[in-house]
Amino acid sequence: MPESPPPQELPVRLLTDPEMIDACRLRDFARVFRLVKKRAGIYPSMIARRCDLTPSRVGEVMAAKRKLLHMDVVERISDGLRIPGHMLGLSPRTWESPPELPTIDRESTSRRAAHPDSSALPTRDVDDILGSVACASPSASTVQALRSSIEDYWRRDDEHGGEALRPAVFGQLRYVESLLTQSREAAIRHGLLGVAAELARLTGWTHFDARQFSQARLYFGKALRFAKEIEDRQFMANVLACMSLQATYQDRPTDALALATAAQDHARAMSGTPRVLSMLSMREAFAHAALGSRSGAHTAISEAHRQFERTTDSDSDPSWVTYFNEYKLTVDTGIAHARLGEAEIAEPLIAQALHHERSTNQRGRAFHAFWLARTQLHQGKLDQACHTAVNALAPASAVTSERVTGHLREFSMQLSPHRAEPAAVAFDSQLRQALPAGVSGPPRP
């Protein structure tokens, strides 16, 4: 059976049209589909086939009766219509290739060759060659330096979000992978594999925080493979915990629970520290809460606190779990209760932890303020909830995190029954000023 021809490319004039660029940036697919129909002659039935959607769904989108917000659907639209990934806030797609140099630019290219620009960067091929000969004999200090840079990346991720960090993290991951292609002393190779696992997890995390779930899964899977090669089952547990959290965001609570319990099995097999086991029990609690299992969530919460009470200063905690302190346990406990609808229990716990939140952890402050506002709204404390949500806007605008803006959109939707109240009006007004590009439409799950 002959292969299907690749999808028709969109005209360059359409992809460079300011209206199309703006529609893609906002993921306004009603406008995108109308422009594709008008400027490229691709009618709704063909859009449906190419994007694996039903014709009726495409029609509802074009009529502005439905929004397409799931990341898997956004990726299908990018691939089906051949819209470059960066236009939709995605990573480069597998079908994207460097553009051919237009004929009109040959003369200017010749001039640049005669008078090279000192700011020009080498091509990727040259970059790979230079990388392969750099640091030909990495030492233990090389591995330690790489680990220190990872700690710095996580700190900056808390402060600014991962979007701007991702190119640097990905570049360092490529560098470490190139070192692994060469024969190494066993201890150095072991260290490099550990670094590669951490860099892959961090890359996956930056995609997860941007709600680019498919890309996140790819890098989490890579992190698992690196960790498995050195039998670091505690780190495998850490990656599985990240995947469990992502599954709750994708409304896959059964998967979330399976991943959380698998993570605990791996950690126990390596005699995981009490802090590690406490963090993993909280991930299990989130999964039970997403499933609506009150008894399961309460049991997991109790286990998390029991394990945390066993922690001591002499524990050999891995660096990636040191963030899980008393206040993180408290706020996660509150969020688990909030997910169960137990707002009265959740509110004081989240408020207490938020009071002690580091000022530099901008995303955490915004994220936890959202949950506090949600518990207050659930109890009918409208003015207080809106005031708390307003306090989340400053840290939210300081980071690039689609997770945070998605939660604030969710809170805005929860205010719908109170839309005419002054507190709700004031919050929506300030939300649009603080996050103008991230407030339209409901959040992705």
ABEGO torsion letter per residue (X at the ends): XBBBBBBBBBBAAAAABAAAAAAAAAGBAAAAAAAAAAAAGBBAAAAAAAAGBBAAAAAAAAAGABBBABAAAAAAAAAAAGBBAAAAGBBBBAABBBBBBBAAAAAAAAAAAABBBAABBBBAAAAAAAAAABGABBBAAAAAAAAAAAAAAAAAAAAAEAAAAAAAAAAAAAAAAAAAABBBBAAAAAAAAAAAAAAAAAAAAAAAAAGBAAAAAAAAAAAAAAAAAAGBAAAAAAAAAAAAAAAAAAGBAAAAAAAAAAAAAAAAAAGBBAAAAAAAAAAAAAAAAAAGBAAAAAAAAAAAAAAAAABBAABBBBAAAAABBAAAAAAAAAAAAAAAGBAAAAAAAAAAAAAABBAABAAAAAAAAAAAAAAAAAAGBAAAAAAAAAAAAAAAAABBBAAAAAAAAAAAAAAAAAAABAAAAAAAAAAAAABAAAABEBBBX
